[in-house]
Amino acid sequence: MNSIEQIALNKQTKKIALTTVNNYFNISINRNTRQRRYVLARSIFYKVLRDNTKMSFQEIASIFNKNHATVLHSIKQLEGYMEYDSSLRIDYITINRMFLDSIDKILTEKFVDAEFDNPQYIDLLTSFNEIKNKYNKLKEIHNVLVIDSEKINEKYKKLKESSDARERYYKRNGYIIG
């Protein structure tokens, strides 16, 4: 792929990511504001591009006339937030999946009209589609497990807090803990 094709592909990829994030949050992340929902949405946008493309931090930052350090800091902050905020992690997973589905749809449509009679190509395409289907099923299972893991983790935290409170009560009131 030559550099002109790469620039066009990057431009289309940025547009897809921007549209996906804007539609998901029902905002325009181009708006120059520091409101939390805009900052988080931009962070997710940065992370989606960084995780799924070969774009540098500076290439991503140039979209909003920012510095590469802004993108780097934003992604690190987001990863820290997602560690403790399961709803934010679910938002990221959902947006990332929507982004990848959009990219996949565009790439698939590119080759729909092409005619390939080579049996080797047909075998490769069949194998690819089988692997893609298996990958998609595994990705769905992974996403469900992540969400279920978060729910279990939240229940564990609540039970632990309750248990600790009960233990403090027993110690304070002289009950024997065995």
Backbone hydrogen bonds, N-H to C=O, Kabsch-Sander energy under -0.5 kcal/mol:
donor,donor_aa,acceptor,acceptor_aa,energy
6,Q,2,N,-2.1
7,I,3,S,-2.3
8,A,4,I,-2.1
9,L,5,E,-2.6
10,N,6,Q,-2.7
11,K,7,I,-2.3
12,Q,8,A,-2.2
13,T,9,L,-2.6
14,K,10,N,-2.7
15,K,11,K,-2.0
16,I,12,Q,-2.3
17,A,13,T,-2.5
18,L,14,K,-2.8
19,T,15,K,-2.6
20,T,16,I,-2.5
21,V,17,A,-2.5
22,N,18,L,-2.6
23,N,19,T,-2.6
24,Y,20,T,-2.2
25,F,21,V,-2.3
26,N,22,N,-1.2
27,I,22,N,-1.5
29,I,27,I,-0.6
31,R,28,S,-1.9
33,T,31,R,-1.6
38,Y,35,Q,-0.7
39,V,35,Q,-2.5
40,L,36,R,-2.9
41,A,37,R,-1.8
42,R,38,Y,-2.7
43,S,39,V,-2.3
44,I,40,L,-2.4
45,F,41,A,-2.3
46,Y,42,R,-2.7
47,K,43,S,-2.6
48,V,44,I,-2.8
49,L,45,F,-2.1
50,R,46,Y,-2.6
51,D,47,K,-2.9
52,N,48,V,-1.6
53,T,49,L,-1.4
60,I,56,S,-2.0
61,A,57,F,-2.7
62,S,58,Q,-2.2
63,I,60,I,-1.1
64,F,61,A,-1.3
65,N,62,S,-0.9
66,K,61,A,-2.5
70,T,67,N,-0.9
71,V,67,N,-1.2
72,L,68,H,-2.3
73,H,69,A,-2.8
74,S,70,T,-2.4
75,I,71,V,-2.5
76,K,72,L,-2.2
77,Q,73,H,-2.6
78,L,74,S,-2.4
79,E,75,I,-2.4
80,G,76,K,-1.9
81,Y,77,Q,-2.5
82,M,78,L,-2.9
83,E,79,E,-1.0
84,Y,80,G,-0.6
84,Y,81,Y,-1.3
85,D,81,Y,-2.3
86,S,84,Y,-0.8
89,R,85,D,-1.8
90,I,86,S,-2.4
91,D,87,S,-2.1
92,Y,88,L,-2.4
93,I,89,R,-2.6
94,T,90,I,-2.6
95,I,91,D,-2.7
96,N,92,Y,-3.0
97,R,93,I,-2.3
98,M,94,T,-2.5
99,F,95,I,-2.7
100,L,96,N,-2.6
101,D,97,R,-2.5
102,S,98,M,-2.1
103,I,99,F,-2.4
104,D,100,L,-2.7
105,K,101,D,-2.4
106,I,102,S,-2.1
107,L,103,I,-2.5
108,T,104,D,-2.5
109,E,105,K,-2.4
110,K,106,I,-1.3
111,F,107,L,-0.7
111,F,108,T,-0.9
112,V,109,E,-0.8
113,D,109,E,-0.5
116,F,114,A,-0.6
122,I,118,N,-1.9
123,D,119,P,-2.4
124,L,120,Q,-2.4
125,L,121,Y,-2.9
126,T,122,I,-2.4
127,S,123,D,-2.6
128,F,124,L,-2.9
129,N,125,L,-2.5
130,E,126,T,-2.1
131,I,127,S,-2.6
132,K,128,F,-2.9
133,N,129,N,-2.3
134,K,130,E,-2.3
135,Y,131,I,-2.8
136,N,132,K,-2.7
137,K,133,N,-2.2
138,L,134,K,-2.5
139,K,135,Y,-2.7
140,E,136,N,-2.3
141,I,137,K,-2.4
142,H,138,L,-2.8
143,N,139,K,-2.6
144,V,140,E,-2.4
145,L,141,I,-2.6
146,V,142,H,-2.6
147,I,143,N,-2.2
148,D,144,V,-3.0
149,S,145,L,-2.9
150,E,146,V,-2.0
151,K,147,I,-2.0
152,I,148,D,-2.6
153,N,149,S,-2.6
154,E,150,E,-2.4
155,K,151,K,-2.2
156,Y,152,I,-2.6
157,K,153,N,-2.4
158,K,154,E,-2.1
159,L,155,K,-2.5
160,K,156,Y,-2.8
161,E,157,K,-2.5
162,S,158,K,-2.4
163,S,159,L,-2.8
164,D,160,K,-2.8
165,A,161,E,-2.4
166,R,162,S,-2.4
167,E,163,S,-2.4
168,R,164,D,-2.4
169,Y,165,A,-2.1
170,Y,166,R,-2.5
171,K,167,E,-2.4
172,R,168,R,-2.5
173,N,169,Y,-2.0
174,G,171,K,-0.9
175,Y,170,Y,-2.4
178,G,176,I,-0.6
